[in-house]
Structure formats: C-alpha cells, structure tokens
C-alpha cells in the first residue's frame, strides 16, 4: 500500500508537470502566432536603414567631378565602400568637361561587384574604344561578346555597332541584324524598333528587307503596349515615306492606345492619334483630335515649363493640320554609319545614366518597402 501510494503520488506529480508544460507551450505558441512577424521587405528595409550613411545624400548634388564640398564628401563615402557613391562618381568623372577622368571611371567600374553587368559592359566597351593596343581592344571585344551570350541588350547593340562600323578586331561572330533584333525584342528602350526598321529598309551589308522591318514594327507594337505601340504609330504617321504598313494601321495602333482605360486623357497619345489621322487623310479628325490633345495638357502631371513648351509644339501641329499638311519627323533614307555611331553612343550613355539615380534615405521609404535595397555592398 505504501509503495502503491508513493507510485500514485509520483505519477500524479509527473502528470501535473506534463499538463503545466503543455499549457505553457500552448500559450507560447499562441503568443508567437499573435505577434506580427517581419516580412522580407521589412527586413530589407531595416537592413538598409541600419547601413545607410547620411553623407550619401551629398552625392545627389554631384553633377561632374569638380572638387566641391559635395563631391569630396561623396568621394569619401565611396572610398569607404558605399556602392551608391561609387555609382555617382562614375557618372561625374565621365562627363565631357575639364574634370573628365577615364582612369578614375575605369578604376571605379572595376571596384563594383562582378554581378553588375552594367559595369562589366562599360569596362569592356571602354577597353575596346580607348585601349592603346590591339590586345586591349580585343580583350574588350571578347568581354562584350560574353555579355551578348548572356542576352544583355546593350551588349548586343554595342557589338552590332562595332561590326557595322568595321571596328572589330576579329571577324564577326554574329549577324548584325540578328543582334539588333534580339535587343529590340528584349528591351526596346535600348534598341528602338523604329530605328531598326529603317536599318532593315536601307540594308546593312546587303542584308535586310522592308518586309522584315514591317514585321518587327508589328511584333513590337503588339508585345510592348502601350508605350512602344504609341511610338510605332508615331513613326508610321510621321515618316516621309512609309513602305512598311498602310496609313490606317497607324490609326489603328494609336486608337487602341488612346481608347485603353487610363490613356484617354494622355496628351502624348492623343497627339499621336491626331498625326495618324492626318497621315491617313482624315484632316477633320486630325484637327479635332489635336484640339483634344491641347486641352489634355492643362490637367496632365507636367511642370508649368513643360506644359508651356508642349503647348507651343502642339499648336504648331494643329496649324499644320488646318493647312492640310502632315508632320514629318523621320526620313526613310538614312546614313548607316551615322546611325550605328549614334546607336553605340546612345547605348553607352544609357549605361552611364544607370549611375545617375537619386540616392534616397531608406527611412523615408516605409510606404515603399518592396523597392528598398541596402546601400552598401
């Protein structure tokens, strides 16, 4: 009996402890469930705030490499490893003025992470353009090719331009038109489909047809709605000779853009539709639509200076339509060397402009957490 009683009391104690433990665990788990957990975006924001140095804001005042207080402060934090500061210095040293320094640009580019394709392409392009030996130029060309293999649109444009201008160190490894088409269908902000359609029409090394240009314009207008769709419509409505598509195709594209919800009061799109009507011989509609474009300017989100400038431009368009004329912004016949040189320089400028982005204190981005990235490597 005595042993049985001890066993009973011992068992009761163990059971009581287990029950208390289960209850405690239940409340712990319940408490954890009730406590809000930080999202990945909130964790990134917290990391960015902790890493941010207020001196980085001085870089926003830097427009070139003139040794101002802002530049010196930006250079100081760049030396400490802040990537955003290095970005701004790359832009500053690349400006065409007395403070331009390509050695500094190249050194800063090399200091950036190898995962930065923008920096890698700029390094290779500068080696090819400015290398003082055939070996350096060839090394740059091969580096550009490697980025083409990664389907990086700016690399395609630069390599195609090098080939077209005869600046290559080795025989071309890719077709020029293939490179440009791939870039246009990947990123039309880098390779404008309307420019490529003109290259097709004018032929490069005997290659290219108007039909290929027409196909590219249609494919781009379909794939990149509404911006590229509008741009293609504007191109077709304002080229001096249009062998690509019937004039009513520009009306069709521009109408689709303007009639899309949210675009009906966009003066840019309405202006394109007016030009398309004029090119299609519908002068009355062109005049009516251009007047709508002028009205839409007043409520559009532009500065007063921009509104004034665009109003003057659109009034000129209206006067032309009232006189029975059409706009001409493009010419079918182009100088291919000039176009390819402009393409190359435009691609390089676009790469440098990636480093002109405004630096923002992440503590002010609490309502935009998903876009926050740490400020350092």
Beta strands, then each sheet from edge to edge (+ up, - down):
end
